[in-house]
Amino acid sequence: MIEFYMIPRIDPRPAGTAGRAASGMAPAAAQAAGASEVHCEVVSDLGAAEALAPRWEALLERSRCNRAFSSPRWFLASCRVMPERRPYLVVARRGRELAGVLPLWVDAASRTAEFGTLLSDYNDVVADPAAPEVAAALLAFAGRAGRAPHPFERLVLRQLRPDSCCLGALPLLPPAAGRHLLDSRVCPYARLPASFAEYLRTRGEGLRKGLRNAANRAARQGAAVRELTPAELPGEALPDAFLRLHDARFGGMSCFDAPVHRRLAAAVLPPLFAAGRLKVFGLLRGTELLGIDVCPLAPDSLCAWNGGFVREAAPWSPGKLLIAAEIACACQLGLAELDLLVGTESYKLEWTTHLRGLADLEIAVMA
């Protein structure tokens, strides 16, 4: 049975606080008064942002964020391949400890601040989910236009999961501080049992038979899918292999037809692969790489991001073989789900057990 998670309309005033908010002491202000040790500031220099990377990585480990999309490497690479966007990294500290990161950049033409992460399917504040006051402090600080410099008039946070820190912080903000925007994007995912065999028993006979036939056709050509390691596919070789196979599959119909996106792949894939922030699965015939999938990791899921394969391999249904290998890997790792990310294409839905709705959030920029 497929469930669809809708984003509820959130009343930002917790029960019993309406009078306090009306008198000028909004829930966020009351919360901040009790958590004065949280201090926020803006980092707009990429060198200073890079210096924060080790502490950002440590904080990422304590968060619910995707380990690739919300990493400092993804943000820094996005800013470097789009130098026309101004970095606007909002950081929260408790004493000397980094407590939260809101990785924004500013589009000067539209005077809009948004997440500075190209091609990421999920975005969020990087913070400990047990400390929602940190995310609230970051959002409130970013929305205060009376503070200079403030180079934007709108703050729009896109592609938020229902369990994101950004949405969780809304009840701690003053009324009308944030509003949901219409978002029709959906992420299918498979909730996983303990083993791949057990998962397959929940699927229809058509998928099981198609998977067996695909594996047999590939095997007759001496091909099979398996996870690749950095020792087998050195990080510096990964972007070229990925883009070659992606181009073979999609040609000019892909987002990677844009030079800026190709530069992003070249910048982020090698270090994230080497750091274990993503896994790579390949369709191989001997040592010849015929297909590929790149899969970022999250705390409880493996995410099927992008891939491709050569035309010769198409009769073997390489997409089926790659997804099957990814689900088997996720089960072995004890992960809760394989996330197929944004889009409800039919090839995803045959593996899907649930659908996850996403939200956009606009934070009011106050004078």
C-alpha positions as CSV (number, residue, x, y, z in Angstrom):
1,M,0.0,0.0,0.0
2,I,1.3,3.4,-1.0
3,E,1.1,6.2,1.5
4,F,1.4,9.9,0.5
5,Y,2.8,12.3,3.1
6,M,1.2,15.7,2.7
7,I,2.7,18.8,4.3
8,P,0.2,20.0,7.0
9,R,-0.6,23.6,7.4
10,I,1.2,24.5,10.6
11,D,-0.1,27.0,13.1
12,P,3.2,28.7,14.2
13,R,1.7,29.5,17.7
14,P,2.0,26.6,20.1
15,A,-0.9,26.0,22.4
16,G,-1.1,28.6,25.1
17,T,1.2,31.2,23.5
18,A,-1.3,33.3,21.5
19,G,-1.5,35.9,24.2
20,R,2.2,36.1,24.6
21,A,2.7,36.6,20.8
22,A,0.0,39.2,20.7
23,S,1.7,41.2,23.4
24,G,4.9,41.4,21.3
25,M,6.7,38.5,23.0
26,A,6.5,35.9,20.1
27,P,7.3,32.2,20.8
28,A,10.7,32.7,19.0
29,A,11.6,35.6,21.2
30,A,10.6,33.7,24.3
31,Q,12.6,30.7,23.1
32,A,15.6,32.8,22.3
33,A,15.5,34.5,25.7
34,G,15.8,31.1,27.2
35,A,18.5,29.9,24.8
36,S,20.7,33.1,24.7
37,E,23.8,30.9,24.2
38,V,22.8,30.5,20.5
39,H,24.5,33.2,18.5
40,C,24.2,33.6,14.7
41,E,26.4,35.3,12.1
42,V,26.8,35.4,8.3
43,V,29.9,34.0,6.5
44,S,30.1,35.4,2.9
45,D,33.7,34.5,2.1
46,L,34.3,31.1,0.5
47,G,37.7,30.8,2.3
48,A,36.0,31.3,5.7
49,A,33.3,28.9,4.7
50,E,35.8,26.3,3.8
51,A,37.6,26.7,7.1
52,L,34.3,25.7,8.8
53,A,34.1,22.4,6.7
54,P,35.6,20.0,9.4
55,R,33.1,21.2,12.1
56,W,30.3,21.3,9.5
57,E,31.1,17.6,8.6
58,A,31.0,16.7,12.3
59,L,27.6,18.4,12.7
60,L,26.3,16.7,9.6
61,E,26.9,13.4,11.3
62,R,24.5,14.4,14.1
63,S,21.8,15.6,11.7
64,R,19.1,14.0,9.7
65,C,20.5,15.6,6.5
66,N,21.6,13.8,3.4
67,R,25.4,13.2,3.8
68,A,26.2,14.5,0.2
69,F,23.6,17.2,-0.6
70,S,24.1,19.0,2.8
71,S,27.8,18.6,3.0
72,P,30.2,21.5,2.8
73,R,31.7,20.0,-0.3
74,W,28.4,20.3,-2.2
75,F,27.8,23.9,-1.1
76,L,31.4,25.0,-1.8
77,A,31.4,23.4,-5.2
78,S,28.0,24.9,-6.1
79,C,29.3,28.3,-5.2
80,R,32.5,27.9,-7.2
81,V,30.8,26.7,-10.4
82,M,28.3,29.6,-10.1
83,P,30.4,32.6,-9.0
84,E,27.7,35.0,-9.9
85,R,25.8,33.8,-6.8
86,R,27.0,35.3,-3.6
87,P,27.6,32.8,-0.7
88,Y,25.5,33.6,2.3
89,L,26.2,31.0,4.9
90,V,24.3,31.6,8.2
91,V,25.9,29.8,11.1
92,A,24.8,29.3,14.7
93,R,27.2,28.8,17.6
94,R,26.9,27.9,21.2
95,G,30.1,29.3,22.7
96,R,32.8,27.9,20.4
97,E,30.7,25.0,19.2
98,L,29.2,25.1,15.7
99,A,25.5,24.4,16.4
100,G,23.8,24.9,13.0
101,V,24.4,25.8,9.4
102,L,21.9,27.4,6.9
103,P,23.8,27.2,3.5
104,L,22.3,29.9,1.4
105,W,23.4,31.9,-1.6
106,V,21.9,35.1,-3.1
107,D,20.7,35.7,-6.6
108,A,21.5,39.4,-7.1
109,A,19.2,39.8,-10.1
110,S,16.1,38.6,-8.2
111,R,17.4,39.7,-4.8
112,T,16.4,36.2,-3.5
113,A,18.2,34.0,-1.0
114,E,17.9,30.3,-1.4
115,F,19.8,27.1,-0.7
116,G,23.2,27.2,-2.4
117,T,23.1,23.5,-3.5
118,L,22.8,22.8,-7.2
119,L,21.0,19.6,-8.2
120,S,20.3,18.5,-4.7
121,D,17.0,16.7,-4.1
122,Y,16.7,17.5,-0.4
123,N,17.8,20.7,1.5
124,D,17.7,21.6,5.1
125,V,19.4,23.4,8.0
126,V,22.3,21.3,9.2
127,A,21.7,20.9,12.9
128,D,20.9,18.4,15.6
129,P,17.2,17.6,15.3
130,A,16.9,17.4,19.1
131,A,17.7,21.2,19.2
132,P,14.9,22.8,17.1
133,E,15.7,26.2,18.7
134,V,18.9,26.3,16.6
135,A,17.1,26.0,13.3
136,A,14.5,28.6,14.6
137,A,17.4,31.0,15.5
138,L,19.0,30.6,12.1
139,L,15.7,31.2,10.2
140,A,14.8,34.2,12.4
141,F,18.3,35.7,12.0
142,A,18.3,35.2,8.2
143,G,15.0,37.1,8.0
144,R,16.0,40.2,9.8
145,A,16.4,42.8,7.1
146,G,17.3,45.6,9.6
147,R,20.8,44.1,9.8
148,A,23.5,45.1,7.3
149,P,24.6,43.7,5.0
150,H,21.3,42.2,3.8
151,P,21.5,41.7,0.0
152,F,18.1,40.1,-0.5
153,E,14.4,40.8,-0.3
154,R,13.1,37.2,-0.4
155,L,14.2,34.1,1.5
156,V,12.8,30.9,-0.2
157,L,13.8,27.5,1.1
158,R,13.0,24.7,-1.4
159,Q,12.7,21.0,-1.4
160,L,12.2,20.4,2.3
161,R,11.2,17.0,3.6
162,P,8.3,16.7,6.1
163,D,10.8,15.8,8.8
164,S,13.2,18.7,8.0
165,C,14.5,21.0,10.7
166,C,13.2,24.0,8.8
167,L,9.6,22.8,9.0
168,G,10.1,21.6,12.6
169,A,11.3,25.1,13.5
170,L,8.1,26.9,12.3
171,P,6.2,26.6,15.6
172,L,9.0,28.4,17.3
173,L,8.8,31.4,15.0
174,P,6.4,34.4,15.3
175,P,3.1,34.2,13.5
176,A,3.3,34.9,9.7
177,A,7.1,34.5,9.8
178,G,6.9,31.6,7.3
179,R,4.5,30.3,4.8
180,H,4.3,27.2,2.7
181,L,4.5,27.6,-1.1
182,L,2.8,25.2,-3.6
183,D,5.0,22.3,-4.3
184,S,3.9,19.3,-6.3
185,R,7.2,17.4,-6.2
186,V,7.1,13.8,-4.9
187,C,9.9,11.4,-3.9
188,P,9.0,7.7,-4.2
189,Y,10.9,5.3,-1.9
190,A,10.9,1.7,-0.8
191,R,10.7,1.0,2.9
192,L,12.9,-2.0,3.4
193,P,12.7,-5.2,5.5
194,A,15.8,-7.0,6.8
195,S,16.7,-8.7,3.6
196,F,16.4,-8.2,-0.2
197,A,14.7,-11.6,-0.5
198,E,12.0,-10.5,2.0
199,Y,11.6,-7.2,0.1
200,L,11.1,-9.1,-3.3
201,R,8.4,-11.2,-1.7
202,T,6.4,-8.0,-1.3
203,R,6.6,-7.1,-5.0
204,G,4.5,-8.4,-7.9
205,E,5.4,-11.4,-10.0
206,G,5.9,-9.1,-13.0
207,L,8.8,-7.3,-11.3
208,R,10.4,-10.5,-10.0
209,K,10.2,-12.2,-13.4
210,G,11.5,-9.1,-15.2
211,L,14.4,-8.9,-12.8
212,R,15.3,-12.6,-13.3
213,N,15.1,-12.3,-17.1
214,A,17.2,-9.1,-17.0
215,A,19.9,-10.8,-14.9
216,N,19.9,-13.8,-17.2
217,R,20.2,-11.7,-20.4
218,A,23.1,-9.8,-18.9
219,A,24.8,-13.0,-17.6
220,R,24.7,-14.5,-21.1
221,Q,26.8,-11.5,-22.3
222,G,29.2,-11.8,-19.4
223,A,27.8,-8.8,-17.6
224,A,26.6,-8.2,-14.0
225,V,26.0,-5.3,-11.5
226,R,28.0,-4.8,-8.4
227,E,29.1,-2.0,-6.1
228,L,32.3,-0.3,-7.1
229,T,35.0,0.9,-4.7
230,P,37.4,3.9,-5.0
231,A,40.2,1.4,-5.5
232,E,38.4,0.0,-8.6
233,L,37.2,3.3,-9.9
234,P,39.5,6.1,-8.7
235,G,37.7,9.3,-7.7
236,E,39.3,11.3,-10.4
237,A,38.0,8.9,-13.0
238,L,34.4,8.9,-11.6
239,P,33.1,12.2,-13.2
240,D,34.2,11.2,-16.7
241,A,32.7,7.7,-16.4
242,F,29.5,9.0,-14.9
243,L,29.1,11.8,-17.6
244,R,30.0,9.4,-20.4
245,L,27.3,6.9,-19.4
246,H,24.8,9.5,-18.5
247,D,25.2,11.2,-21.9
248,A,24.9,7.8,-23.6
249,R,21.6,7.2,-22.0
250,F,20.0,10.7,-22.1
251,G,22.0,12.8,-24.6
252,G,20.8,16.4,-24.7
253,M,17.7,15.7,-22.7
254,S,19.7,15.6,-19.4
255,C,20.3,18.4,-17.0
256,F,24.0,17.5,-17.3
257,D,23.9,19.0,-20.8
258,A,24.4,22.3,-18.9
259,P,28.2,23.1,-18.5
260,V,27.7,24.3,-15.0
261,H,26.2,21.0,-13.9
262,R,29.0,19.1,-15.5
263,R,31.5,21.2,-13.6
264,L,29.5,20.5,-10.4
265,A,29.8,16.7,-11.0
266,A,33.5,17.0,-11.6
267,A,33.9,18.9,-8.4
268,V,31.8,17.0,-5.9
269,L,31.8,13.3,-7.0
270,P,35.5,12.5,-6.4
271,P,35.8,13.8,-2.8
272,L,32.3,12.5,-1.7
273,F,33.1,9.1,-3.1
274,A,36.4,9.0,-1.4
275,A,34.8,10.1,1.9
276,G,32.1,7.4,1.7
277,R,29.3,10.0,1.4
278,L,28.0,8.2,-1.7
279,K,28.1,4.7,-3.2
280,V,28.6,3.8,-6.9
281,F,27.1,0.8,-8.6
282,G,28.3,-0.4,-12.0
283,L,27.2,-2.7,-14.7
284,L,30.4,-4.4,-15.8
285,R,31.4,-6.8,-18.5
286,G,34.8,-7.9,-17.3
287,T,36.5,-4.6,-16.6
288,E,34.4,-2.7,-19.1
289,L,31.9,-0.3,-17.4
290,L,28.6,-0.3,-19.3
291,G,26.3,1.3,-16.8
292,I,26.4,3.3,-13.6
293,D,24.3,4.7,-10.7
294,V,25.6,7.3,-8.2
295,C,23.8,7.0,-4.8
296,P,24.3,9.5,-2.0
297,L,23.8,8.3,1.6
298,A,21.5,9.6,4.3
299,P,21.3,8.5,7.9
300,D,18.6,5.9,7.2
301,S,18.6,5.6,3.4
302,L,20.5,5.1,0.2
303,C,19.4,7.5,-2.5
304,A,19.4,6.7,-6.2
305,W,20.5,10.1,-7.7
306,N,21.6,9.8,-11.3
307,G,23.2,7.3,-13.7
308,G,23.2,6.0,-17.2
309,F,24.2,3.2,-19.5
310,V,25.3,2.5,-23.0
311,R,22.8,1.7,-25.7
312,E,24.2,-1.8,-26.1
313,A,23.1,-2.7,-22.6
314,A,19.5,-1.5,-22.9
315,P,18.1,-5.0,-23.8
316,W,19.4,-6.2,-20.4
317,S,17.2,-3.7,-18.4
318,P,20.2,-2.2,-16.6
319,G,18.0,0.1,-14.6
320,K,16.3,-2.8,-13.0
321,L,19.6,-4.5,-12.2
322,L,21.1,-1.4,-10.7
323,I,18.1,-0.7,-8.5
324,A,18.0,-4.3,-7.3
325,A,21.7,-4.1,-6.3
326,E,21.1,-0.9,-4.5
327,I,18.2,-2.3,-2.5
328,A,20.2,-5.4,-1.6
329,C,23.1,-3.1,-0.4
330,A,20.7,-0.9,1.6
331,C,19.3,-4.0,3.3
332,Q,22.8,-5.3,4.1
333,L,23.6,-1.9,5.7
334,G,20.5,-2.1,7.8
335,L,19.1,1.1,6.2
336,A,15.3,1.8,6.4
337,E,14.8,2.7,2.8
338,L,16.0,3.1,-0.8
339,D,15.0,6.6,-1.8
340,L,14.3,7.2,-5.5
341,L,14.3,10.9,-5.1
342,V,12.3,13.5,-7.0
343,G,10.0,12.3,-9.8
344,T,7.3,9.7,-10.2
345,E,8.6,8.0,-13.4
346,S,7.0,4.6,-14.0
347,Y,10.3,2.7,-13.6
348,K,10.5,4.1,-10.0
349,L,7.0,3.2,-9.0
350,E,7.3,-0.5,-9.6
351,W,9.9,-0.6,-6.7
352,T,8.0,2.0,-4.5
353,T,6.2,1.3,-1.3
354,H,5.6,4.9,-0.2
355,L,5.6,8.5,-1.6
356,R,7.1,11.5,0.2
357,G,5.8,15.0,-0.5
358,L,8.1,18.0,-0.4
359,A,7.5,21.5,0.7
360,D,8.9,25.0,-0.1
361,L,9.0,27.6,2.6
362,E,9.2,31.3,2.3
363,I,10.6,33.1,5.4
364,A,9.4,36.7,5.8
365,V,12.2,39.2,5.5
366,M,11.5,41.9,8.1
367,A,12.5,45.5,7.9
